[in-house]
Amino acid sequence: MPQSSPLAPDSARKLWDKGYSLDKKIERFTVGRDRELDLLLAPHDILGTMAHITMLQSVGLLGTDELTPLLAELRSLYHRASDGEFTIDEGIEDVHSQVELLLTQRLGDIGKKVHTGRSRNDQVLVDLKLFTRSAIETTVGKVERLFSVLQQKSEQYKDILLPGYTHLQVAMPSSFGLWFGAYAESLTDDLLVMLSAWNVANENPLGSAAGYGSSAPLNRSLTTKLLGFAQLNYNSVYAQMTRGKMERIVAFAYSCLAETIGRLAFDCCMYNSQNFRFITLPDTLTTGSSIMPHKKNPDVFELIRAHCNRLNAVPVEIRQMTTNLPSGYFRDMQLLKEAYLPLFAEMDDIIDITTYAIENMRVSEGLMDQLLYKPAFSVEEVNYRVGNGVPFRDAYKQVGLEIQEGRFEYHGTIHHTHEGSIGNLCNDSVRAKMSGVLSQFSFAQVHQALDALMR
């Protein structure tokens, strides 16, 4: 009888190895950037494995004498991965293969049991969700800091007026308090969208295996509890269908945040120009020109704007990879990592540098004393006359004619009292709104579960 090809040595064996070698060109192309990007997933893959084998022991598929050394080794690997000391060996496809390889090398045959009842499909699903939860928590903390800085600036400069614009033409009086406060409140709605993304990421796909479940007597509710998920992705087919969908939803939440910050960056670029001079940056936060000695450019805000624009494209890029795919797993989904995983560090850098720049900018006082902005008080004058008994439409026509003839004068004082106006910023209410959103992120529940798993 013909003999089968010998299996590859354990140090180079793939999880799906059947005794033949893959064409090297095909291998390089199909592995792609997985080995590089999977390093970001390593701590989360290890946590998922710890929960999975704890569940395997509870249903009798792993002995207690096997679970104890496996958990000890995985805890050691987790700390290495968290400290950036985890590597994926040459010839190993991905983080899942590397973790199983290390367990087998150090503990022998019991290391080969950790894959019982799961597939790399549900492994990567749970890795991505655990990674995403951690990344969202980091981002939310940074957004909270930016929000606080914007609110502090809003209170600090609430009485300093600046012109408001519509159609990029002088419109009505605004204030720096109103301007800073607007972006603070915008962040509260961005975090509402982020909360929805968090809820999608906080559902457990582990146990769905390749997308059709397993005949092993798995206890998916237990792994849900061990990993601190709010609930399951119940249907195994749908759990697999969340690949790409979860990334797109989360990327959209990040794009909403990017849109707010990008818009703020555009304002800052414009307000910093010599034609406006509404704000100034310290010289140390600007850059110069190689030919024009006078230049002090707001490159920081221009680059923030460009980064935000790039992040706005990520949900579209993800959608293009998954559009028209039927149910089930396809290797197309591997490319999602390349678009998805880097967006978190980029967004966090954007928030950090925006916070720093806002903290250090200075605002200009006395802007509205300039003759240029006199027409901005036209509505104030109309309302002044209405308060003195002139019908609104008549007052409007009177003021319009006076402006046209160059004899307009404003007789009142700025006195806005309604909620959200110059004189009533409602920053306390906005702060309460933000606190209400933040309280709905179940970060503490997740930490409690993962801390218990690591003990």
Solvent accessible surface area in square Angstrom, and as a share of the most:
residue,aa,sasa,rsa
1,M,227,1.01
2,P,132,0.83
3,Q,175,0.78
4,S,104,0.67
5,S,70,0.45
6,P,119,0.75
7,L,101,0.50
8,A,31,0.24
9,P,92,0.58
10,D,60,0.31
11,S,65,0.42
12,A,45,0.35
13,R,77,0.28
14,K,29,0.12
15,L,59,0.29
16,W,73,0.26
17,D,29,0.15
18,K,141,0.60
19,G,11,0.10
20,Y,123,0.47
21,S,105,0.68
22,L,52,0.26
23,D,85,0.44
24,K,131,0.56
25,K,150,0.64
26,I,89,0.45
27,E,24,0.11
28,R,161,0.59
29,F,172,0.72
30,T,38,0.22
31,V,16,0.09
32,G,40,0.39
33,R,97,0.35
34,D,17,0.09
35,R,67,0.24
36,E,96,0.43
37,L,8,0.04
38,D,0,0.00
39,L,76,0.38
40,L,84,0.42
41,L,0,0.00
42,A,1,0.01
43,P,19,0.12
44,H,25,0.11
45,D,2,0.01
46,I,0,0.00
47,L,5,0.03
48,G,1,0.01
49,T,0,0.00
50,M,0,0.00
51,A,0,0.00
52,H,0,0.00
53,I,0,0.00
54,T,30,0.18
55,M,3,0.01
56,L,0,0.00
57,Q,55,0.25
58,S,63,0.41
59,V,44,0.25
60,G,65,0.62
61,L,66,0.33
62,L,9,0.04
63,G,27,0.26
64,T,85,0.50
65,D,114,0.59
66,E,25,0.11
67,L,18,0.09
68,T,86,0.50
69,P,44,0.27
70,L,0,0.00
71,L,22,0.11
72,A,57,0.44
73,E,30,0.14
74,L,0,0.00
75,R,58,0.21
76,S,53,0.34
77,L,0,0.00
78,Y,48,0.18
79,H,102,0.46
80,R,70,0.25
81,A,11,0.09
82,S,61,0.40
83,D,104,0.54
84,G,66,0.64
85,E,106,0.48
86,F,10,0.04
87,T,84,0.49
88,I,15,0.07
89,D,59,0.31
90,E,149,0.67
91,G,32,0.31
92,I,2,0.01
93,E,13,0.06
94,D,9,0.04
95,V,0,0.00
96,H,9,0.04
97,S,4,0.02
98,Q,3,0.01
99,V,3,0.02
100,E,28,0.12
101,L,15,0.08
102,L,15,0.07
103,L,0,0.00
104,T,18,0.11
105,Q,103,0.46
106,R,107,0.39
107,L,52,0.26
108,G,33,0.32
109,D,98,0.51
110,I,33,0.17
111,G,0,0.00
112,K,102,0.43
113,K,80,0.34
114,V,1,0.01
115,H,50,0.22
116,T,53,0.31
117,G,17,0.16
118,R,19,0.07
119,S,20,0.13
120,R,67,0.24
121,N,21,0.11
122,D,0,0.00
123,Q,5,0.02
124,V,10,0.06
125,L,5,0.03
126,V,2,0.01
127,D,1,0.01
128,L,1,0.01
129,K,1,0.01
130,L,5,0.03
131,F,22,0.09
132,T,0,0.00
133,R,5,0.02
134,S,53,0.34
135,A,13,0.10
136,I,0,0.00
137,E,52,0.23
138,T,67,0.39
139,T,0,0.00
140,V,3,0.02
141,G,39,0.37
142,K,52,0.22
143,V,0,0.00
144,E,74,0.33
145,R,128,0.47
146,L,1,0.01
147,F,8,0.03
148,S,54,0.35
149,V,6,0.04
150,L,1,0.01
151,Q,5,0.02
152,Q,95,0.42
153,K,12,0.05
154,S,0,0.00
155,E,73,0.33
156,Q,98,0.44
157,Y,31,0.12
158,K,84,0.36
159,D,120,0.62
160,I,28,0.14
161,L,41,0.21
162,L,3,0.02
163,P,1,0.01
164,G,18,0.17
165,Y,56,0.21
166,T,82,0.47
167,H,168,0.75
168,L,118,0.59
169,Q,121,0.54
170,V,49,0.28
171,A,26,0.20
172,M,80,0.36
173,P,9,0.06
174,S,18,0.12
175,S,0,0.00
176,F,0,0.00
177,G,0,0.00
178,L,53,0.26
179,W,21,0.07
180,F,0,0.00
181,G,12,0.12
182,A,59,0.46
183,Y,21,0.08
184,A,0,0.00
185,E,69,0.31
186,S,38,0.25
187,L,1,0.00
188,T,0,0.00
189,D,71,0.37
190,D,12,0.06
191,L,0,0.00
192,L,77,0.39
193,V,50,0.29
194,M,0,0.00
195,L,14,0.07
196,S,61,0.39
197,A,0,0.00
198,W,3,0.01
199,N,81,0.42
200,V,42,0.24
201,A,0,0.00
202,N,2,0.01
203,E,36,0.16
204,N,0,0.00
205,P,0,0.00
206,L,2,0.01
207,G,3,0.03
208,S,0,0.00
209,A,10,0.08
210,A,47,0.36
211,G,1,0.01
212,Y,152,0.58
213,G,24,0.23
214,S,51,0.33
215,S,126,0.81
216,A,24,0.19
217,P,82,0.51
218,L,35,0.17
219,N,61,0.31
220,R,40,0.15
221,S,74,0.48
222,L,41,0.21
223,T,2,0.01
224,T,13,0.07
225,K,152,0.64
226,L,36,0.18
227,L,0,0.00
228,G,3,0.03
229,F,7,0.03
230,A,66,0.51
231,Q,83,0.37
232,L,21,0.11
233,N,5,0.02
234,Y,150,0.57
235,N,90,0.46
236,S,26,0.17
237,V,50,0.28
238,Y,74,0.28
239,A,0,0.00
240,Q,1,0.01
241,M,90,0.40
242,T,4,0.02
243,R,9,0.03
244,G,0,0.00
245,K,78,0.33
246,M,5,0.02
247,E,2,0.01
248,R,49,0.18
249,I,51,0.26
250,V,0,0.00
251,A,1,0.00
252,F,110,0.46
253,A,0,0.00
254,Y,2,0.01
255,S,9,0.06
256,C,24,0.14
257,L,1,0.00
258,A,0,0.00
259,E,106,0.48
260,T,12,0.07
261,I,1,0.00
262,G,9,0.08
263,R,169,0.62
264,L,3,0.01
265,A,1,0.01
266,F,97,0.41
267,D,23,0.12
268,C,0,0.00
269,C,20,0.12
270,M,36,0.16
271,Y,18,0.07
272,N,28,0.14
273,S,35,0.22
274,Q,108,0.48
275,N,131,0.67
276,F,45,0.19
277,R,142,0.52
278,F,0,0.00
279,I,0,0.00
280,T,56,0.33
281,L,10,0.05
282,P,26,0.17
283,D,87,0.45
284,T,126,0.74
285,L,31,0.15
286,T,24,0.14
287,T,65,0.38
288,G,56,0.54
289,S,36,0.23
290,S,127,0.82
291,I,142,0.72
292,M,85,0.38
293,P,137,0.86
294,H,118,0.53
295,K,55,0.23
296,K,120,0.51
297,N,29,0.15
298,P,18,0.11
299,D,44,0.23
300,V,29,0.17
301,F,1,0.00
302,E,67,0.30
303,L,106,0.53
304,I,4,0.02
305,R,69,0.25
306,A,55,0.43
307,H,64,0.28
308,C,0,0.00
309,N,89,0.46
310,R,141,0.51
311,L,5,0.02
312,N,54,0.28
313,A,55,0.42
314,V,13,0.08
315,P,13,0.08
316,V,90,0.52
317,E,84,0.38
318,I,0,0.00
319,R,128,0.47
320,Q,133,0.59
321,M,42,0.19
322,T,22,0.13
323,T,67,0.39
324,N,144,0.74
325,L,52,0.26
326,P,88,0.55
327,S,64,0.41
328,G,7,0.07
329,Y,72,0.27
330,F,70,0.29
331,R,114,0.42
332,D,69,0.36
333,M,9,0.04
334,Q,16,0.07
335,L,89,0.44
336,L,0,0.00
337,K,8,0.03
338,E,59,0.27
339,A,11,0.09
340,Y,0,0.00
341,L,3,0.02
342,P,56,0.35
343,L,4,0.02
344,F,8,0.03
345,A,66,0.51
346,E,31,0.14
347,M,0,0.00
348,D,18,0.09
349,D,93,0.48
350,I,4,0.02
351,I,1,0.00
352,D,65,0.34
353,I,70,0.36
354,T,1,0.01
355,T,9,0.06
356,Y,115,0.44
357,A,0,0.00
358,I,0,0.00
359,E,63,0.28
360,N,52,0.27
361,M,4,0.02
362,R,131,0.48
363,V,22,0.13
364,S,29,0.19
365,E,132,0.59
366,G,42,0.40
367,L,8,0.04
368,M,16,0.07
369,D,125,0.65
370,Q,85,0.38
371,L,140,0.70
372,L,115,0.57
373,Y,6,0.02
374,K,56,0.24
375,P,61,0.38
376,A,0,0.00
377,F,23,0.10
378,S,21,0.14
379,V,53,0.30
380,E,15,0.07
381,E,1,0.00
382,V,8,0.04
383,N,82,0.42
384,Y,97,0.37
385,R,33,0.12
386,V,58,0.33
387,G,67,0.65
388,N,102,0.52
389,G,66,0.63
390,V,40,0.23
391,P,83,0.52
392,F,96,0.40
393,R,130,0.48
394,D,67,0.35
395,A,0,0.00
396,Y,121,0.46
397,K,132,0.56
398,Q,75,0.33
399,V,3,0.02
400,G,35,0.34
401,L,87,0.43
402,E,22,0.10
403,I,67,0.34
404,Q,154,0.69
405,E,96,0.43
406,G,69,0.67
407,R,133,0.49
408,F,13,0.05
409,E,91,0.41
410,Y,50,0.19
411,H,113,0.51
412,G,21,0.20
413,T,114,0.66
414,I,50,0.25
415,H,142,0.64
416,H,41,0.18
417,T,85,0.49
418,H,121,0.54
419,E,132,0.59
420,G,41,0.40
421,S,6,0.04
422,I,16,0.08
423,G,57,0.55
424,N,51,0.26
425,L,26,0.13
426,C,38,0.22
427,N,8,0.04
428,D,105,0.54
429,S,70,0.45
430,V,13,0.08
431,R,101,0.37
432,A,65,0.51
433,K,76,0.32
434,M,3,0.01
435,S,61,0.39
436,G,35,0.34
437,V,6,0.04
438,L,37,0.18
439,S,90,0.58
440,Q,105,0.47
441,F,12,0.05
442,S,33,0.21
443,F,35,0.15
444,A,80,0.62
445,Q,85,0.38
446,V,10,0.05
447,H,86,0.38
448,Q,135,0.60
449,A,18,0.14
450,L,33,0.17
451,D,76,0.40
452,A,49,0.38
453,L,12,0.06
454,M,38,0.17
455,R,195,0.71
